[in-house]
Amino acid sequence: MNKTREMVESSLLMALAVVLFLAGYVLPVVGMIFSLVCPAPLVVLGLRHSMARSVLGVFVASILVSAFTGVTGGLFFLLGFGILGVGLGILAKRLNSSVEILLWGVLVSLAGKLLLMVLVAKITGVNPMGLGPEEVGSVIDSVLAVYQRMGMSPETLATAEKQIRSTLSLLPYVFPALLIMASALDCFLSYVVSRSVLKRIGRGVLPPVPALSYWRFPRNLFWALLVAVLLSMAAYIENVPPVIPRIGLNLRILVMILFYLQGLAVAWAFMCVKKAPKILRFIGVFLTLFVPLLTQLAVILGIIDMWFDIRSKFRR
C-alpha cells in the first residue's frame, strides 16, 4: 500500500468514526446503535496501518469532534472510543486469541475511562464517582414522576423512594466494580460489532469469540471469593480503614458476575444439546437478568460446573 493510498484510507476511516460518533451524540435512541459501530473504523485503522499513523488519526478525529461538541465531547471520543478502537486493532495484529485481545482490551478501556473521569473532574469540578444531594434528588424526582404517571399509589411511591435512595447511596461504594463491568461490556460489544463489520467489508479479520456454551473460568475464583468475604467481614472490626471492606464488596460483586456467566454458559449448552430454538435461549438469558431467583440459580449452577464440569456429562 503506497503512502497516498494509506493517507486517503486513514482519512476516510477517521472521518467515518467522527460521523458515527456525532450521529450517536445527536440522535437520542438510534444513536446507541451508531455508538456501537463507532469503534469499527478505528479498529480497521489500527489493523491496517502503523501505530503512529493510527494514534495520529485518533487525535485528529478527537480535535474534529471537539470542534462540534466541545472539549468534553472530544475527550469522551478520544478516551471512550478512540483508544479502545485503535487499541483493539493494534492488539489484533499482535495476538491470535480473541480472549487475549479482549482481556487486554478491557484494561485499555478501563484506563481510558479512569483518565476520562479524572480529566472531567478537573474541568467541571464534578466528581463522577459520587452523587451529591442535588443529583440524587433530581434522579429520585425523575423516577417518581414516571411512577406517578403510571398510576402508582402513594404507599407504593413511598416504598419505591426508599428503595431508590438505598440503591443510590450504595453506588459510590460499588463504583469500581461498575466501572470494570462497563469497561468489559464496552470492549466486548466493540469487538463483536467490529468483527461483524470487518467480515462484511473484507478489511481485516478479528479472531472469533468462543461460543457462550464453551465459556469457562478457572477454579481460582473461589480463592478470590474467600478473600472478598474476609475483606467484607473486616467492617465489623474496630479501627479498620473503610477502604478494606469496600474492596471486599467490589471483589465479591465481580466474582459473582463471573459465576453467573458460567451458569449461563451451562444453561446455554444444555439448551443447545436439547436443540432448543434460539428465541427460547435468548428469552431464558433475558429472564435471568431480571428475575432475582433465576439469577441466583445461574450463580449456583456456575459454581457447581466449576467443580464438577456438568457440561461434559450431559454432552455425552
N, C-alpha and C positions, 0 to 999 in steps of 0.2 A: 504494500500500500504506500503510494507516494505521499509526499508531505501535503500537497494541495488537497488530495482526497481526504487525508486524515483531518486536516483543518475543517473542511466542509462537513464531514460526518460528525466530528465532535461538536461543531457549532449547532448543527441540526438537533443532535441529541440533547444538548444543553438547552436549546430553545424549547424543545418539546417538553422537557421536565419543568421548565418555568411556566409554560402554558397550562400544563396539567395541575400544577400547584395552585396557580391563580384561579383556575376553574374550581378547584376544591375549596379555595378560600372564599370565593364569591357565592357559589351555589350552596344553599342550605342543606339539602338532603342528598341530591345526586352527587354533591361534592365529595362525599365519603368514598364513592367509587373511584373518582379521579385521584383522591389521595392515596388509595391503594395502588393505583397504576403508576403514580408519580415516580417511585424509585426505579422503575423498569428501564427507562432510557439511561439513567445513571449507572445501572448495573452493566448495561451494554458498553457504556463509556469506559468503565473500569476493566471490562473483559477484553476489549479490542484495542485499547490504547495504553500508553505508558502511564505510570503512576503520576509523573509530573504533569502530563497533559490532562489527566483526569482531575487531579486536585485543582489545577488552574481553572478548568472548566466549571467546577463546582463553585469556586469563589466568584467567578464572573457571573454565573447564574444567580448566586446569592445577592450580588450587587444589583442585578436587574430586578429581582423580587423586592429588594429594599426600596427601589425607585417607585414601585407601585403600592407597597403595603407598609412602608416604614422600616425602621431598623429592627423592630421586634419581629416583624414578618420575615425579614431576611435572615435573622438568627434562627428562627424556627425552621426555615427551609434548610439552612446550612447544617444545623446540628440535629434536626429531626429527620430529614430525608437525605440530604446531600452526602453526609459522611457515611450513613448506613448503606445507601445505594452503591456508591463508588467502592466502599469497603467490601461489600459482598462480591462485586465484580473482581476486585483485586484478589480476594481470598479464593475465589473460584479458579483463578489462574494458577494458584499455588497448591491447592488442596484438591483431592479427588473424592473425598467423602462429604456428603451433604450434612451429616451430623457434625463433623468438624467445622464446616463452614458456618453452620447455624450457631454452634457454641461460641465461636469467635465473633460472629455477627452480633450475638446478644451482648457481648462485652462492649463492642463498638457502639451499639445502640444505647446501652446503659451509660457509657462515658459521655456520649453526646447529650443525653438528657440531663445528666448531672451538671455538665458545663452550661447547658442552656438555662437551668434553674438558677445557677449562680449568677450568670450574666443578667437574667431578667430581674433578679432580686437587687442587683447593683443599679440597674437602670430605673426600675419602677419603685424600688423600696418596699415591694410586697414580697413576703416570704411564701413561696409556693408550697412549702412543707407544712404549713399550718394555716388554719382558717380562723380569722378574727371574729369577734362577736357580730360585726356588721355583716360579714359574708355568711356566717351561719344563719343569722336571722333572715337574710334575703333568700337563701336556699329553702329554709323551712316555709316561709311565706309563699314561695312559688309552688312548692309541692302541695301545701294545704289548700291553695286556691284551686288546683286541679282536682283534688279530692272533693272539695266542696261543690264544684260544678258537676261532679259525678253523683251528687246526692247523698253523701255520707252524713250520718247523724253526728251531732256534737260530741257524743260519748266516743264514737269511733275516731273522730278527728283528734280528740284529746289523746287517745291511746297512740294514734299514728304519730302525733307530735313528739311524744315521749320516746318512741322508737327511733325517730329520725334524729332527735337530739343525742340519743345514746350512740347511734352509728357515727354521727359526725364528730362526737367527742373522741371516738376511738380512732378516727382516721390519722391524726398526727402520730399515733403510736405504731400503726401498721403501714405507714407511708413507704418505708424502704421496701417491704415485700410487694406492695402495689406497684412501685416503680420498676422492680425487677420483672414482675409479671407483665407489665405494659411493654417493657423492652423486648421480652421474649415473644410476646404476641405480635408486636410490630415487626420484628425481624422475620418471624415465621411467615406472616402474611405477605411481606415484601418479597421474600424468597419464592413463595409459591406463585404469586401473581407474576413476578419477573420471569420465572421459568416457563410459565404458560405463554407469556408474550414472546419470549425468545424462541420457543418452539414454533410459533406461528410465523414469525418474520425470518427465521433461519439465521439469526445474528449471534451465534454462540450457543453454548449448551451449559446448563447447570445440572449437576448430578441429581437424580430423583430422590425424593424424600421417602424413607421406608413407609410401607403401608401401616395404618394405625394398628392393625391386628398383630404387628410384629414389634410394637414399641415395648421396650423393657428397660427398667432401671436397676442399678446394682443394689445388692443387699446392704451395702454400707450405709444406705439411707437410714437404717434402723439406729446406727450409731449417732447420726445427725439428729434423729428424733429424740434419742436419750439425752443428748446434750441440750436440746431445746427445752425438754421437760425440766432438767436440772436448773438451767438458767432461769426458767419461769418461776420455779419454786424459790429462787433467791429473793423474790419480792417479799417473802414472809420472814426474812432475816433482817435484823436491825443493822443499820449503818452500811447497807449495801447500795452502791450507786444505782440510780434508777435506770441507767442505760443497760445494765445487765439483763434484767427481766424483759426489757424491750427487745433486746437481741434475741432472747429465747422465744418471744412471741412471734417475731417475724420469721425466724428459722422454722418454727413449727408450722406456720402457715404455708411456707414454701414446700416443706416436706410432705404435708398433707395433699397439696396440689399434685405432686408427683405420684403419690399413692393413688389419687383419684384418676389420673391419666392412665396409669397401669390397669386400674379396674375397668376403665372404658375400653382399653385395648383387649382385655379378656372378653368383655361382653360383645365387642365388635367381632372378634374372632369366632365366638360361639355362633353369632348370627350368620357369619359367612359360611360356617360349616353346615348350618341348617338351611342355607340358601334363602335367607330372608330378603325380601325386597329392600332396595336401598332406602326407599322412603321410610320404611319401618325402622331402619337402623338410625337414620337421622332424627326421627321422632324420639327414639329411645335416648339418644345423646341429649336432645333438647330437654327432655323431661328430667334427666339427672342434673341439669344446670339449675332448674327452678323448683324442684321438689326436694326438700332437705333430706327426707328419708332415703330417697334413691341416691342422693349424693353420698350419704354415709355408707350405704350398701356398696357403692362403687369403690370407696376408700377401703372398706374391709376386704372386698374382692381383690383389690390390688395388693394388699398386704399378704393375703393367702397365696396369691400367684407368685409373689416374690420368693416364698419359702418352698412351695410345693409344685410350682410350674404346672398348674392345672390345664393350661392351654395344650400342652403336649399330650395330655390324656384324652381330651375329647377330640383332638385332631386325628387320633389313631382310629 
